[in-house]
Amino acid sequence: MGTPIKHITVIGAGNMGHQIAICAAISGFQTVCIDQNEEAIKRASDFADSYLASRIAKGRMSGIEVAQTKARLQFKTSLAEAVKEADLVIEAIIEKLEVKLDVFGQLDQLCPSHTILATNSSYIVSSQIAPATKRPDKVVNMHFFNPALVMSLVEIVKGPHVSDETVAKLEAVTVQLSKTPVVLQKEIYGFVVNRMLQATRKEALNLLDLGIASVEDIDQAVIKGLGYPMGPFQLLDLTGIDLAYHVGMEKYQDSGNEADKPSPTIVDKFQKGEWGKKVGKGFYEY
C-alpha cells in the first residue's frame, strides 16, 4: 500500500483542526497543527495542555502517555515547515472553495509526492478541489464530526478521481484513531449524516420563522420526541451559525436556487455576529 502514514499535518487550528490534531497525537501519529494566526495557535496549544491534563485527572491517560502525546504534537505557523514530512494532510479551514483551492495548490507544491491531501469539508466535494493539484487520486474528503475528540464517526468519500489505495489508507488511519470509517462510493452534497441533519435543521428553522414554536420548544421536541442527543438549534450553536451561513451561501451561489439560501434567521444572526457557543451567543447565551 505504498508509504505508511506516520506523520499527519492538520491545516487550521480552529475548534475542528486542533481537536483532530490532538486525536492524532494521542493515537500515536507524529502530528503538526498549523495556522498562520498566532493567537489561534496559542489557543489551540493551551487547549491541548488543559485537555490532556484533564485526561490524567479523570484516569483516562497516565502522565507518561500524556508526555509522549505532547512530544508527538507540534503547533506551527509556517506551512512549508508543517508539511515537509507529512504522509497525510487534513485541511480544516473556512468553507470557501476559492480559499481551499489556493491552499491545496500550495500543498501540492510543498508536500512529498506520496502525501494524501484530505479535506474535512462535508459540503465542498474533493472533485472541486483536486484540479488545483497534480495528484487528484490522493485528494479526498475525510469528514470528522464536532467535537472531533468525542465523535467516533468519520465519513470518507470515494469521488470518481480517488484511488482505492487512498481510501484503504484512510480507512486504516480512521481505525487507528479509534474511530469508525463510513465510505461513500459516490460524491453527494452533505454526505450521509449532514443530509439527515440538514432536513431536520431546515424544518426547525421553517417552524421558527413561521412562529410555530420557540427555539427551546423545538429543541425539546426533537430531543424528547426523536431521541436526538441535542436539538437542532443547540447543534447550530455548537457547530457555528457562521458555518451554516457560509455553507448555505456556497450552495446558493453554485445552484442559483433561492431555496438554497440560508434561512432569514441564520442571515440575521450571522450579520449580528451571534455565531454560537464560540462567541458566547447564538440561539442561546453561554
C-alpha positions in Angstrom: 0.0 0.0 0.0 2.9 2.3 -0.6 4.3 4.7 2.1 2.7 4.1 5.5 1.1 7.0 7.2 3.1 8.1 10.2 3.1 11.9 10.0 -0.2 13.8 10.0 -0.5 17.6 9.4 -3.7 19.4 10.2 -4.3 22.7 8.4 -6.3 25.1 10.7 -6.1 25.5 14.4 -9.8 26.2 15.0 -12.1 24.0 17.0 -12.1 21.1 14.5 -8.5 21.4 13.5 -6.9 21.3 16.9 -9.1 18.5 18.1 -8.3 16.4 15.1 -4.6 17.1 15.7 -4.8 16.1 19.4 -6.7 12.9 18.5 -3.9 12.0 16.0 -1.2 12.6 18.5 -2.9 10.6 21.2 -3.2 7.7 18.6 0.5 7.6 18.0 1.0 9.8 14.9 3.7 12.4 14.7 1.4 15.4 14.3 1.6 19.1 13.4 -1.2 21.6 13.6 -0.6 24.7 11.5 -2.3 28.1 11.4 -1.0 31.4 10.2 -2.8 33.1 13.1 -0.5 33.1 16.1 -3.4 33.7 18.5 -5.2 30.7 17.1 -2.1 28.6 17.6 -1.8 29.8 21.2 -5.4 29.0 22.0 -5.0 25.5 20.4 -1.8 24.8 22.3 -3.4 25.9 25.6 -6.5 23.8 24.9 -4.2 20.8 24.3 -2.5 21.3 27.6 -5.7 21.6 29.5 -7.4 18.7 27.7 -4.5 16.3 28.3 -4.3 17.4 32.0 -8.0 16.6 32.4 -7.3 13.1 30.9 -4.8 12.4 33.7 -7.3 13.8 36.3 -10.0 11.5 35.0 -7.7 8.5 35.0 -8.0 8.1 31.2 -4.3 8.6 30.5 -1.2 8.3 32.5 1.4 11.0 33.0 3.8 9.1 30.8 1.2 8.7 28.0 0.4 12.5 28.1 4.1 13.3 28.0 4.5 11.0 24.9 1.5 12.6 23.3 2.9 16.1 23.8 6.2 15.0 22.3 4.3 13.9 19.2 2.3 17.2 18.8 3.6 20.4 17.4 2.0 23.7 16.6 3.5 25.8 13.8 2.8 28.9 11.7 4.9 28.0 8.7 3.1 25.9 6.1 6.3 24.7 4.4 7.7 23.5 7.8 4.5 21.9 8.8 4.0 19.7 5.7 7.6 18.8 4.7 7.3 15.3 6.3 3.5 14.8 6.1 2.1 11.5 4.8 -1.4 12.8 5.3 -2.7 16.4 5.4 -6.1 17.1 6.8 -7.5 20.6 5.9 -9.9 22.1 8.3 -10.3 25.7 7.3 -13.2 28.0 6.2 -15.8 26.5 3.9 -15.0 28.7 0.9 -13.9 26.9 -2.3 -11.6 29.6 -3.5 -9.6 29.5 -0.2 -9.4 25.7 -0.3 -8.2 25.8 -4.0 -5.4 28.2 -3.0 -4.3 26.1 0.0 -4.4 22.8 -1.9 -2.4 24.3 -4.7 0.3 25.3 -2.2 0.1 21.8 -0.5 0.7 20.1 -3.9 3.9 22.1 -4.3 5.2 21.7 -0.7 4.3 18.1 0.2 6.1 14.9 -0.7 4.7 13.2 -3.8 3.1 10.4 -1.8 1.2 12.7 0.6 -2.6 12.3 0.7 -4.4 15.6 0.8 -7.7 15.4 2.6 -10.4 18.0 3.3 -12.6 17.9 6.4 -15.4 19.6 4.4 -18.7 17.8 4.2 -20.1 20.2 1.7 -17.3 21.0 -0.8 -16.5 17.7 -2.5 -12.9 16.9 -3.4 -13.6 16.7 -7.1 -13.9 20.5 -7.0 -10.5 20.8 -5.2 -8.5 18.1 -7.0 -7.9 20.2 -10.1 -5.7 22.5 -8.0 -3.2 19.7 -7.7 -1.2 17.2 -9.8 -2.3 14.3 -7.6 -6.1 14.0 -8.0 -6.1 10.3 -6.9 -4.8 11.4 -3.5 -7.3 14.3 -2.9 -10.2 13.2 -0.8 -12.9 14.1 1.7 -12.3 12.8 5.2 -15.0 14.3 7.3 -14.7 14.3 11.1 -17.6 15.4 13.4 -17.7 18.1 16.0 -16.4 17.7 18.7 -13.7 15.5 17.0 -12.2 14.3 20.3 -15.6 12.8 21.2 -17.5 11.8 18.0 -16.5 8.4 16.7 -17.6 8.6 13.0 -15.5 9.6 10.0 -17.0 9.9 6.5 -14.6 9.0 3.6 -15.8 9.8 0.1 -14.6 8.0 -2.9 -15.0 10.6 -5.6 -14.5 9.5 -9.3 -10.9 10.6 -9.2 -9.9 9.0 -5.8 -7.9 5.8 -5.9 -8.8 2.6 -4.0 -5.4 2.8 -2.3 -6.2 6.3 -0.9 -9.5 5.1 0.5 -7.9 2.0 2.0 -5.2 4.0 3.7 -7.7 6.5 5.2 -9.9 3.6 6.5 -6.9 2.2 8.2 -5.9 5.6 9.7 -9.5 6.1 10.9 -9.4 2.8 12.8 -6.0 3.7 14.3 -7.7 7.0 15.5 -10.2 4.7 17.4 -13.0 5.9 15.1 -15.4 4.2 12.7 -15.0 4.8 9.0 -18.0 5.0 6.7 -17.2 5.0 3.0 -19.4 6.8 0.4 -19.0 5.2 -3.0 -20.1 8.5 -4.8 -19.9 12.2 -4.1 -23.1 13.8 -2.9 -23.7 17.2 -1.2 -23.7 16.9 2.6 -22.7 13.2 2.6 -24.8 10.9 4.8 -25.1 12.5 8.3 -25.3 16.2 7.2 -28.0 15.4 4.7 -30.1 13.9 7.5 -29.3 16.8 9.8 -30.0 19.4 7.1 -33.5 18.1 6.6 -34.2 18.4 10.4 -32.5 21.8 10.6 -34.3 23.2 7.6 -37.7 22.2 9.1 -36.7 23.5 12.5 -35.8 26.9 11.1 -39.0 26.9 9.0 -41.1 26.3 12.1 -39.2 29.1 13.9 -39.6 31.6 11.1 -43.3 30.8 10.9 -43.7 31.5 14.6 -45.0 27.9 15.2 -42.8 27.3 18.3 -39.9 28.7 20.2 -36.2 27.7 19.9 -36.4 26.0 23.2 -39.6 24.1 22.5 -38.4 22.9 19.1 -35.2 21.6 20.6 -37.1 19.9 23.4 -39.5 18.3 20.9 -36.5 16.8 18.9 -34.7 15.6 22.0 -37.6 14.1 23.8 -39.7 13.0 20.7 -37.0 11.8 18.3 -34.3 10.8 20.9 -31.6 13.1 19.5 -28.8 13.9 21.9 -29.3 17.7 21.3 -31.8 19.9 19.4 -31.1 21.5 16.0 -30.6 25.0 17.5 -28.2 23.6 20.2 -26.3 21.9 17.4 -26.2 25.0 15.3 -24.7 26.9 18.2 -22.1 24.2 18.7 -21.0 23.9 15.0 -21.3 27.6 14.3 -24.0 29.8 12.8 -21.3 31.4 10.7 -20.5 28.0 9.2 -24.2 27.4 8.4 -24.3 30.8 6.7 -21.2 30.2 4.5 -22.3 26.7 3.6 -25.8 28.0 2.5 -24.3 30.8 0.5 -21.8 28.5 -1.2 -24.7 26.2 -2.2 -26.9 29.0 -3.4 -24.0 30.5 -5.5 -23.4 27.1 -7.0 -27.1 26.2 -7.7 -28.7 29.6 -8.2 -31.8 28.2 -6.4 -33.4 30.6 -4.0 -34.4 27.7 -1.8 -30.8 27.0 -1.1 -30.2 30.4 0.5 -29.6 30.4 4.3 -32.8 30.9 6.4 -33.6 34.6 7.3 -32.9 33.8 10.9 -29.4 32.4 10.0 -28.7 35.6 8.0 -29.8 37.8 10.8 -27.7 36.1 13.4 -24.7 36.0 11.1 -24.9 39.7 10.5 -25.2 40.4 14.2 -22.2 38.3 15.0 -24.2 35.9 17.0 -22.4 32.8 15.8 -23.0 30.4 18.6 -21.1 29.0 21.6 -17.7 30.1 20.4 -18.7 33.8 20.7 -20.9 33.4 23.8 -24.3 33.9 22.0 -26.3 32.2 19.2 -29.7 30.8 19.7 -28.7 30.6 23.4 -26.4 32.6 25.6 -23.3 31.0 27.1 
